Amino acid sequence: MKQMLKGMITIVTGAGRGLGEALSYGFAQEGAIVCPWDIDEENLNKTAGKLETMKRLGKKAKVDITDEKQVSKEMELIESEFGGIDILIANAGILYSYEITEFPEDRWRKIIEVNLTGYFICAKYAARLMKKKRKGVIIQINSKSGKKGSYWNSAYAASKFGGIGLTQSMALDLAPFGIRVNAICPGNLFESPLWQKSLFQQYSKKWGISIEEVKRKYVEQVPLGRPCTYKDVINVAVFLASDRAEYMTGQAINVTGGQEMR
Ligand SMILES: NC(=O)c1ccc[n+]([C@@H]2O[C@H](COP(=O)([O-])OP(=O)(O)OC[C@H]3O[C@@H](n4cnc5c(N)ncnc54)[C@H](O)[C@@H]3O)[C@@H](O)[C@H]2O)c1
């Protein structure tokens, strides 16, 4: 089958684990040359190693996306090595969950810093390179929490709602330069470390039910009757990155099995 992203230079932030790692391999399978970024060097090396065996590694980099100097420097290095970039996947994100009156200010600020300001910084410097080629695609990994508030989740929801405003505004600024900007809003990714290592146990304890019952409770909210998978997100991201989506910009696409309708 024809690869949809052959030779496309693609930065994936938060590529060390979870969805970002899966997106890196998914894009590599479609022929993209992937530049994985992460703040966690050990996981970054693991992802880069696998991309290398797939012969699709561009340039790996330990980058903190909230640090403008690190981001601009790395973009310069990629430009000198590859002549620019074609695709940015702004995936890196964090979540801390507290009831609003107990939310520590430093944790609030950190979430906004990584999920919103980090997205802005990466998109700013990616767009500078894309403007020179008058072509490019920026995809933000948002969340269903970017469209609907949720309990104990004020900072994360605020950061993700903000991400949709940023996506739309950048889409307007960059449309004249042939650059498209869209967001994907996935549902619950049960296979992610977030759910596997923390949320299942947390909710099971909070509600006094088993992990299997927690899973059932969430899946019952999904009309299509199953959790979101990495593959569901990769499919939509590959489409948005490809020329098949050439008339789409400023959108925030739900990949939720219809969950937002319930
Ligand atoms: N897991 C879910 O159910 C789910 C659902 C909807 C949306 N999302 C979104 O998907 C994205 C990925 O989520 P995940 O569950 O794979 O998370 P994860 O915690 O497994 O992975 C996030 C990666 O980002 C990296 N990172 C964190 N801060 C960084 C920084 N300042 N600079 C560079 N890298 C940094 C981490 O080291 C980690 O490797 C996030 O934006 C998240 O909001 C996740």
The ligand as an SDF file (V2000), in Angstrom:
LIG
                    3D

 44 48  0  0  0  0  0  0  0  0999 V2000
   -3.8820    9.1750   28.0260 N   0  0  0  0  0  0  0  0  0  0  0  0
   -5.0900    9.5820   27.6740 C   0  0  0  0  0  0  0  0  0  0  0  0
   -6.1160    8.9280   27.9730 O   0  0  0  0  0  0  0  0  0  0  0  0
   -5.2580   10.8340   26.8460 C   0  0  0  0  0  0  0  0  0  0  0  0
   -6.5350   11.1740   26.4000 C   0  0  0  0  0  0  0  0  0  0  0  0
   -6.7090   12.3260   25.6300 C   0  0  0  0  0  0  0  0  0  0  0  0
   -5.6060   13.1200   25.3280 C   0  0  0  0  0  0  0  0  0  0  0  0
   -4.3650   12.7860   25.7820 N   0  0  0  0  0  0  0  0  0  0  0  0
   -3.2530   13.6730   25.4340 C   0  0  0  0  0  0  0  0  0  0  0  0
   -2.2990   12.9280   24.7160 O   0  0  0  0  0  0  0  0  0  0  0  0
   -0.9900   13.4670   24.9240 C   0  0  0  0  0  0  0  0  0  0  0  0
   -0.0470   12.3480   25.3590 C   0  0  0  0  0  0  0  0  0  0  0  0
   -0.5900   11.7600   26.5230 O   0  0  0  0  0  0  0  0  0  0  0  0
   -0.0130   10.4040   27.1620 P   0  0  0  0  0  0  0  0  0  0  0  0
   -1.1170    9.8040   27.9460 O   0  0  0  0  0  0  0  0  0  0  0  0
    0.6910    9.6130   26.1150 O   0  0  0  0  0  0  0  0  0  0  0  0
    1.0500   11.0270   28.2200 O   0  0  0  0  0  0  0  0  0  0  0  0
    2.4080   10.4230   28.8280 P   0  0  0  0  0  0  0  0  0  0  0  0
    2.5800   11.0500   30.1690 O   0  0  0  0  0  0  0  0  0  0  0  0
    2.4340    8.9370   28.7510 O   0  0  0  0  0  0  0  0  0  0  0  0
    3.5250   10.9790   27.8170 O   0  0  0  0  0  0  0  0  0  0  0  0
    3.8160   12.3330   27.7490 C   0  0  0  0  0  0  0  0  0  0  0  0
    5.2640   12.5000   27.3240 C   0  0  0  0  0  0  0  0  0  0  0  0
    5.5310   13.9140   27.3000 O   0  0  0  0  0  0  0  0  0  0  0  0
    6.8050   14.1490   27.8900 C   0  0  0  0  0  0  0  0  0  0  0  0
    6.8680   15.5000   28.4330 N   0  0  0  0  0  0  0  0  0  0  0  0
    6.2400   15.9940   29.5300 C   0  0  0  0  0  0  0  0  0  0  0  0
    6.5900   17.2700   29.7470 N   0  0  0  0  0  0  0  0  0  0  0  0
    7.4630   17.6150   28.7520 C   0  0  0  0  0  0  0  0  0  0  0  0
    8.1790   18.7880   28.4340 C   0  0  0  0  0  0  0  0  0  0  0  0
    8.0860   19.8840   29.2030 N   0  0  0  0  0  0  0  0  0  0  0  0
    8.9660   18.7980   27.3300 N   0  0  0  0  0  0  0  0  0  0  0  0
    9.0840   17.6760   26.5650 C   0  0  0  0  0  0  0  0  0  0  0  0
    8.4370   16.5280   26.8270 N   0  0  0  0  0  0  0  0  0  0  0  0
    7.6400   16.4940   27.9110 C   0  0  0  0  0  0  0  0  0  0  0  0
    6.9170   13.0820   28.9810 C   0  0  0  0  0  0  0  0  0  0  0  0
    8.2650   12.8730   29.3740 O   0  0  0  0  0  0  0  0  0  0  0  0
    6.2600   11.8730   28.3160 C   0  0  0  0  0  0  0  0  0  0  0  0
    7.2050   11.0890   27.6140 O   0  0  0  0  0  0  0  0  0  0  0  0
   -1.1510   14.5760   25.9700 C   0  0  0  0  0  0  0  0  0  0  0  0
   -1.2010   15.8290   25.3420 O   0  0  0  0  0  0  0  0  0  0  0  0
   -2.4870   14.2350   26.6140 C   0  0  0  0  0  0  0  0  0  0  0  0
   -3.1140   15.3870   27.1410 O   0  0  0  0  0  0  0  0  0  0  0  0
   -4.1630   11.6520   26.5350 C   0  0  0  0  0  0  0  0  0  0  0  0
  1  2  1  0
  2  3  2  0
  2  4  1  0
  4  5  1  0
  4 44  2  0
  5  6  2  0
  6  7  1  0
  7  8  2  0
  8  9  1  0
  8 44  1  0
  9 10  1  0
  9 42  1  0
 10 11  1  0
 11 12  1  0
 11 40  1  0
 12 13  1  0
 13 14  1  0
 14 15  2  0
 14 16  1  0
 14 17  1  0
 17 18  1  0
 18 19  2  0
 18 20  1  0
 18 21  1  0
 21 22  1  0
 22 23  1  0
 23 24  1  0
 23 38  1  0
 24 25  1  0
 25 26  1  0
 25 36  1  0
 26 27  1  0
 26 35  1  0
 27 28  2  0
 28 29  1  0
 29 30  1  0
 29 35  2  0
 30 31  1  0
 30 32  2  0
 32 33  1  0
 33 34  2  0
 34 35  1  0
 36 37  1  0
 36 38  1  0
 38 39  1  0
 40 41  1  0
 40 42  1  0
 42 43  1  0
M  CHG  2   8   1  16  -1
M  END
$$$$
